[in-house]
Amino acid sequence: MAVKLGQLLIGHQLINQKQLDEALKSQAIFGGRLGGHLVEAGLLDEVTLAKLLGQRHRVPFAHSVHLNSLPKTLLHAVPKSMAEKYSVLPLKQENKRLYLAMPDPGDLAAIEEIGFRTGLVIRPVVVPESVIAKSLKQYYGITRVSKSISTRVGKFIRIEDDTPVLPATMQPDPVTVDPATWLGGPEADSMMAAWELNNPRPDAGVNPAALAETQAEQDHPLDRLGDDLANNLDREAMAELVINALAVEVETAALFLLKGDTAIGWKAVREGEPISGYDLIQVALNQPSILQTVSFSKSIFLGPAPDLPANRQFLTPLGSFAQVLIVPIMLLGRMIGLICVANPKLSLQDFIPGIQRIASMLAIGLEMLVLKNKLVSL
């Protein structure tokens, strides 16, 4: 499951939700990428950002020191127009392979077009956007609007006093970095090989625009969920979209709505198939259960479910007590529902950020529905 950068940062306790919200507002106003805004605001250092982006896309990262002395012959591999269009720089060429510094290795349209235009196999390497902006000016004379954005972003993002300290594993590397390890470490070669295997180069002569269109059609359902929810302001349609996304991700899951002291089944799926009659399930929250635990704590539950009558009531149709994940759905500070995932075949710990993302998207969709109904009632 592809995890958004913001949720990855929160998961590593590098920023909090308020800081992410402010950065997203800043990004919407000034443009650019989220990571660049966080670095400019002093919430994140560039090396940590590069590590996280590499982790997210499963590609190596490069430090700013590795872009200090790129040879002119290498720069000829990527024309200035393409470097400016996609904010990329060539790092290294080995035969028909070109290692390309990119702020977003998930931009497959850029990778395909550059590969098509250069006739080379592109291997992406993560480099923070601010580092690339400086290097584009140094090597290509391309000036990015950064100082004015930096000042405004720094004022716009409110840095909370409780900004968490970087975990030891995510602390910035020393400034003295061995240029020979510019790919980020000994695992880089295997990472690059795996990336190339999972992203085979298309046949030469294929139109990049057609490739981009095909890629868009093949986007992961979760990546389309936000747009689909925004375009389907109907509660049942939203539930159907969410349960379908959950079916793709975890195969077995259920949605609940909270009404008073009762959790009411909304929709459910087991091994990819809808569970008929799940909307008839009502679990009393004044009885011991893991739903009660989450409703009281407003926090995630992950682990085996105790064999209690209330747990059996909603988990038996899902088919598993061994490993259960429950994520609250919060709307305007109030818990309105729950997402329950029960799949012993998966490591549900790895799915927490993605399920939280789904819960947030559903909450926003329902909030939009509330506003729509208010507007219609005026």
Buried (B, 14 or more C-beta within 10 A) or exposed (E): BEBBBBBBBBEBEBBBEEBBBBBBEBBEEBEBBBBBBBBBBEBBBBBBBBBBBBBBBEBBBBBBBBBEEBEEEBBEBBBEEBBBEBBBBBBBBEEEBBBBBBBBBBBBBBBBBBBBEBEBBBBBBBBBBBBBBBBBEBBBEBEBEBEEBBEBBBEBBEBEEEBEEBEEEBEBBEEEBEEEBBBBEEEBEEBBEEBBEEBEBBEEEBEBEEBBEEEEEEEEBBEEBBEBBEEBBEBEBBBBBBBBBBBBBBBBBBBBBBEEEBBBBBBBBBEEEBBEEBBEBEBBBEBBBBBBBBBEEEEBBBEEBEEBEBBBBBBEBBBBBEBBBBBBBBBEEEBBBBBBBBBEEBEBEEBBBBBBBBBBBBBBBBEBBEEEEEEEEE
